[in-house]
Amino acid sequence: MVILGIETSCDDTAVALYDEKKGLLSNVVSSQTKIHQEWGGVFPELAAREHTKNIFPVLDKALKDADLTLKDIDAVAITVSPGLIVSLVIGVSVGKSLSVLLNKPLIPVHHIEAHIFSIFLTQKVEYPFLALVVSGGHTEMYIINDFGNYQFVGSTLDDAVGEAYDKVARALNLGYPGGPIIDKLSKEGNEVIKLPRPLLNEKGKNRFNFSFSGLKSATIREIEKGIYKKEDIACSFQNAAVDVLVFKALDACNEFNLKNIVVAGGVSANSRLREKLKEEAEKQGINVYFPPLYLCTDNAAMVAYTGYKRFKEKGETITVDFQPMAKCRMDRFKEYLK
């Protein structure tokens, strides 16, 4: 069985092909990062225009890289939620068209679910495990009992951690995206400011929730003072953000008796997060799994693979009248598919 995966939830146009026997055959991503840099973030209408321009060349390259034609495809998997609606509709429309043209099943994929299950493309992880999803648009934790069986644990109450990185980088005039830039710059600095760790010791209803707006604002206030070097600001900010992520993830593992953590999303590429979480988890006998860097950011390999699992294990498909949704929590995705 060969699955064609399409991902256009934000600003990356991606197509991949996954074979259940041979594994990943191709994974092509067209990034719009340089286009959006002058805006300091993703400009939705511009992203949609670029998806329209890039989707068919990316599809063509993915097929050529896999040495396949459209006739070799057994099903089409598409990201349907969450994401920028103007971006989602491009991939969904192309997926629907291919499904009708080829008379092949159309498989819905949840973007966060795909990030989490991308780990299985390169590693085996035993259920149940805690999934920590960290990116520019999401900061969430789920207990993954099995494919399709998810328990929501917590999420950010305001800014996603990646969004905070971008806004701090913008205040420092470092460019976009902020995550990789701050990560690199922080290695040259020291933690000269003890910035707040929001909700770190929260014991009530927000015990497993996150909040990065206050940390972002506190960091920007320090930047505006003009006292500290950029690398020291970057180090201080990153240490605070990572401390919160690590503490919350391990606290959830201890509360729910979990011994495995999967970290997914763009911020899972952060070197300090990888180092600190593995170090602290090892002390508690907890295993931590990070995807390889090419699977951290948005890609279609994760969509093709997750689509394969949904079709193979659940037999779930959609019809061409199905509509994408900008927001949908992963543990409620099954309700959305009904």
Phi and psi in degrees as a GROMACS rama.xvg file:
@    title "Ramachandran Plot"
@    xaxis  label "Phi"
@    yaxis  label "Psi"
@TYPE xy
-114.586  125.21  VAL-2
-110.29  130.768  ILE-3
-94.6168  124.336  LEU-4
-109.598  138.39  GLY-5
-127.118  129.536  ILE-6
-129.36  117.502  GLU-7
-142.87  41.7653  THR-8
-75.0547  -23.1045  SER-9
-136.696  -104.961  CYS-10
-120.063  5.7105  ASP-11
-106.378  126.583  ASP-12
-94.7565  118.276  THR-13
-138.558  142.659  ALA-14
-139.543  138.482  VAL-15
-143.014  160.532  ALA-16
-126.576  130.083  LEU-17
-122.891  130.345  TYR-18
-109.708  128.599  ASP-19
-62.6692  -21.9071  GLU-20
-97.9279  -39.6437  LYS-21
-96.1133  -14.5922  LYS-22
87.8742  -151.109  GLY-23
-72.5815  122.755  LEU-24
-96.4548  -32.8736  LEU-25
-160.621  156.425  SER-26
-156.06  99.042  ASN-27
-111.483  130.089  VAL-28
-128.721  127.497  VAL-29
-106.201  112.05  SER-30
-88.9219  143.821  SER-31
-107.397  13.479  GLN-32
-52.3229  -47.9873  THR-33
-63.2405  -34.0252  LYS-34
-66.8191  -37.3942  ILE-35
-90.5207  -5.15206  HIS-36
-58.6387  -39.055  GLN-37
-68.2696  -18.0785  GLU-38
-91.4876  -13.3656  TRP-39
73.4721  16.4212  GLY-40
170.861  179.802  GLY-41
-78.1953  125.865  VAL-42
-95.5924  108.576  PHE-43
-52.8945  -50.098  PRO-44
-63.3678  -37.275  GLU-45
-66.8423  -39.707  LEU-46
-60.8238  -43.8612  ALA-47
-62.6196  -41.2295  ALA-48
-62.7656  -41.8524  ARG-49
-68.323  -36.5292  GLU-50
-59.9784  -44.1264  HIS-51
-60.1084  -39.2483  THR-52
-74.0901  -34.3436  LYS-53
-95.1764  -23.1129  ASN-54
-58.2944  -43.1731  ILE-55
-75.947  -38.7165  PHE-56
-61.2081  -37.376  PRO-57
-67.564  -42.3229  VAL-58
-59.8975  -45.2029  LEU-59
-61.2176  -43.8042  ASP-60
-66.8695  -39.3937  LYS-61
-61.8272  -41.4537  ALA-62
-65.3174  -43.1646  LEU-63
-65.4221  -41.7061  LYS-64
-62.4057  -33.6663  ASP-65
-86.853  -7.03002  ALA-66
58.5128  45.382  ASP-67
-129.766  167.688  LEU-68
-120.653  172.2  THR-69
-60.9371  -27.3242  LEU-70
-66.3639  -18.489  LYS-71
-85.6166  -7.20216  ASP-72
-78.8488  135.375  ILE-73
-99.8844  -23.1439  ASP-74
-163.182  159.129  ALA-75
-118.72  125.99  VAL-76
-109.891  134.337  ALA-77
-133.828  142.591  ILE-78
-72.4219  122.21  THR-79
-112.244  -13.7035  VAL-80
-177.676  154.334  SER-81
-83.1383  174.788  PRO-82
158.765  -174.815  GLY-83
-73.2797  121.563  LEU-84
-60.4668  -36.1974  ILE-85
-68.1355  -23.1579  VAL-86
-86.4266  -43.4106  SER-87
-56.4112  -41.9  LEU-88
-63.5636  -25.3365  VAL-89
-67.4734  -53.0254  ILE-90
-64.6828  -39.8326  GLY-91
-65.0369  -41.344  VAL-92
-63.5865  -42.747  SER-93
-66.691  -41.3675  VAL-94
-60.8081  -44.0572  GLY-95
-61.6084  -42.8401  LYS-96
-62.3906  -43.4876  SER-97
-65.7505  -39.1997  LEU-98
-60.6742  -44.0796  SER-99
-69.8655  -45.304  VAL-100
-60.0199  -42.7623  LEU-101
-93.0502  -9.78327  LEU-102
57.3336  49.6328  ASN-103
-121.312  155.174  LYS-104
-60.7346  148.64  PRO-105
-113.212  123.552  LEU-106
-113.447  126.861  ILE-107
-84.1631  140.142  PRO-108
-129.7  133.873  VAL-109
-86.0541  130.88  HIS-110
-58.4558  -44.5676  HIS-111
-67.9043  -41.2843  ILE-112
-57.6981  -43.1296  GLU-113
-63.0868  -42.916  ALA-114
-58.3423  -44.914  HIS-115
-64.3706  -47.0484  ILE-116
-81.0923  -2.99118  PHE-117
-62.5786  -23.113  SER-118
-59.4698  -30.7899  ILE-119
-74.8578  -7.68748  PHE-120
-71.6638  -22.636  LEU-121
-128.401  -16.4133  THR-122
-143.783  160.134  GLN-123
-104.528  133.554  LYS-124
-128.752  132.973  VAL-125
-82.7532  140.096  GLU-126
-80.6148  153.683  TYR-127
-79.6172  159.343  PRO-128
-144.102  160.187  PHE-129
-90.2948  131.626  LEU-130
-105.789  121.033  ALA-131
-105.91  111.608  LEU-132
-104.763  118.963  VAL-133
-133.161  120.198  VAL-134
-156.716  -170.532  SER-135
-69.8803  -23.9162  GLY-136
-115.394  -7.62112  GLY-137
-142.58  141.435  HIS-138
-142.872  103.155  THR-139
-143.41  156.6  GLU-140
-130.121  137.027  MET-141
-134.995  152.347  TYR-142
-95.1934  123.226  ILE-143
-100.785  102.478  ILE-144
-82.5419  -29.5932  ASN-145
-175.055  172.548  ASP-146
-64.8508  123.21  PHE-147
88.6936  -5.01835  GLY-148
-116.81  96.2655  ASN-149
-125.499  142.753  TYR-150
-119.791  119.627  GLN-151
-69.6335  133.174  PHE-152
-109.451  -46.9849  VAL-153
-177.79  167.865  GLY-154
-155.392  177.229  SER-155
-74.4899  144.589  THR-156
-88.8996  -11.7431  LEU-157
-146.364  -106.964  ASP-158
-73.7731  142.396  ASP-159
-72.6621  156.548  ALA-160
-63.3563  -38.7646  VAL-161
-66.3992  -33.3336  GLY-162
-64.9065  -39.9459  GLU-163
-63.5598  -41.4419  ALA-164
-57.6858  -46.5096  TYR-165
-62.6843  -40.9055  ASP-166
-72.4846  -35.763  LYS-167
-67.8158  -42.41  VAL-168
-61.3181  -38.4165  ALA-169
-64.9916  -41.101  ARG-170
-65.436  -28.0245  ALA-171
-89.7949  0.316827  LEU-172
57.6985  43.639  ASN-173
-97.3064  -16.3598  LEU-174
103.52  -175.538  GLY-175
-132.173  143.647  TYR-176
-76.6407  150.064  PRO-177
-77.0029  -29.4064  GLY-178
-54.5505  -58.4312  GLY-179
-62.8572  -35.0441  PRO-180
-67.8562  -47.5129  ILE-181
-66.8128  -38.7216  ILE-182
-57.9774  -46.4071  ASP-183
-68.2436  -45.5015  LYS-184
-66.7019  -33.8378  LEU-185
-63.0245  -24.849  SER-186
-70.7261  -16.3417  LYS-187
-96.1489  -2.94874  GLU-188
-118.017  -174.471  GLY-189
-130.604  156.681  ASN-190
-81.3261  88.4881  GLU-191
-90.5893  -14.9383  VAL-192
-124.183  132.533  ILE-193
-90.2332  90.7786  LYS-194
-78.0617  158.351  LEU-195
-65.3926  148.748  PRO-196
-113.216  85.5882  ARG-197
-58.5296  135.912  PRO-198
61.6973  16.6854  LEU-199
-61.9922  -41.642  LEU-200
-107.667  20.5653  ASN-201
-65.2034  130.507  GLU-202
-113.275  -6.37421  LYS-203
-92.7424  -139.66  GLY-204
-66.5586  -19.5569  LYS-205
-100.474  18.7675  ASN-206
-54.6612  -40.2652  ARG-207
-108.662  13.2788  PHE-208
-94.848  166.201  ASN-209
-123.247  159.539  PHE-210
-151.699  117.685  SER-211
-115.465  -1.4765  PHE-212
-65.2815  -43.6496  SER-213
-65.1686  -40.3403  GLY-214
-63.7869  -43.5694  LEU-215
-58.9749  -48.5823  LYS-216
-64.5502  -41.3169  SER-217
-63.1724  -38.7267  ALA-218
-66.8942  -43.0771  THR-219
-64.6387  -36.0026  ILE-220
-62.8623  -39.3491  ARG-221
-67.578  -35.925  GLU-222
-63.2908  -42.5842  ILE-223
-66.2109  -21.2496  GLU-224
-69.6125  -25.1429  LYS-225
68.0393  25.6865  GLY-226
-95.0958  -40.2151  ILE-227
-101.358  152.547  TYR-228
-70.292  152.261  LYS-229
-59.0966  -40.0366  LYS-230
-67.3654  -31.5127  GLU-231
-73.4523  -37.2994  ASP-232
-62.0575  -46.5578  ILE-233
-60.196  -43.7088  ALA-234
-64.8284  -44.6106  CYS-235
-63.8278  -43.7579  SER-236
-64.6375  -48.8184  PHE-237
-62.8109  -41.3624  GLN-238
-60.8907  -39.5404  ASN-239
-66.5954  -46.2943  ALA-240
-63.2603  -44.6545  ALA-241
-67.0496  -39.2752  VAL-242
-56.6295  -42.6753  ASP-243
-65.1262  -46.4087  VAL-244
-61.1942  -44.696  LEU-245
-65.9803  -47.9028  VAL-246
-61.6779  -45.6318  PHE-247
-65.324  -41.8888  LYS-248
-64.0996  -44.9041  ALA-249
-70.935  -34.9365  LEU-250
-62.5973  -41.5277  ASP-251
-64.8496  -41.1173  ALA-252
-60.5839  -43.7608  CYS-253
-67.1271  -39.1987  ASN-254
-66.2747  -39.0384  GLU-255
-105.719  11.1877  PHE-256
56.4201  53.1381  ASN-257
-109.404  142.758  LEU-258
-115.16  5.16623  LYS-259
-136.305  137.049  ASN-260
-124.506  131.231  ILE-261
-111.549  125.151  VAL-262
-104.573  131.065  VAL-263
-139.189  163.096  ALA-264
100.245  168.418  GLY-265
-56.2202  -37.6957  GLY-266
-73.7014  -10.7766  VAL-267
-66.5663  -12.122  SER-268
-80.608  -10.3062  ALA-269
-62.9579  126.793  ASN-270
-68.0407  -37.373  SER-271
-69.0704  -39.6277  ARG-272
-62.4245  -43.8397  LEU-273
-62.269  -45.0482  ARG-274
-67.11  -48.921  GLU-275
-70.8458  -42.2186  LYS-276
-67.368  -42.0493  LEU-277
-63.7061  -41.3823  LYS-278
-63.549  -47.4636  GLU-279
-74.2098  -34.9019  GLU-280
-67.7545  -37.8524  ALA-281
-60.6119  -35.4642  GLU-282
-63.1609  -25.7885  LYS-283
-106.598  8.76908  GLN-284
70.5366  29.4109  GLY-285
-108.52  134.333  ILE-286
-88.7377  139.198  ASN-287
-122.558  133.76  VAL-288
-122.053  124.018  TYR-289
-115.409  138.262  PHE-290
-71.1854  159.014  PRO-291
-61.7838  158.745  PRO-292
-57.7043  -34.4651  LEU-293
-70.8154  -12.9919  TYR-294
-103.951  0.841786  LEU-295
-75.9543  -48.6253  CYS-296
-81.981  173.008  THR-297
-59.267  137.109  ASP-298
-157.731  167.178  ASN-299
-98.063  -12.1878  ALA-300
-58.9142  -43.7584  ALA-301
-66.0611  -31.3128  MET-302
-73.538  -43.8877  VAL-303
-62.9618  -43.726  ALA-304
-67.9035  -45.5276  TYR-305
-65.9915  -36.4445  THR-306
-62.8498  -39.8014  GLY-307
-60.3355  -45.1953  TYR-308
-63.5704  -42.0372  LYS-309
-63.4028  -41.906  ARG-310
-72.938  -42.8518  PHE-311
-71.2235  -44.0769  LYS-312
-91.5837  -30.7248  GLU-313
-114.191  -20.0437  LYS-314
65.5662  23.4858  GLY-315
-87.2233  128.063  GLU-316
-136.429  171.333  THR-317
-130.479  164.568  ILE-318
-101.681  173.442  THR-319
-72.5011  -8.12661  VAL-320
-88.7473  -0.00388914  ASP-321
-68.0265  139.131  PHE-322
-115.499  139.246  GLN-323
-67.4244  160.013  PRO-324
-132.801  132.208  MET-325
-65.0588  -35.33  ALA-326
-132.476  135.683  LYS-327
-167.915  116.344  CYS-328
-68.1107  142.428  ARG-329
-60.6528  -38.1457  MET-330
-72.4049  -8.87421  ASP-331
-106.747  6.41597  ARG-332
-62.3626  -36.317  PHE-333
-60.5288  -38.2063  LYS-334
-65.0942  -36.9401  GLU-335
-65.6893  -31.9955  TYR-336
-79.5617  -15.4682  LEU-337
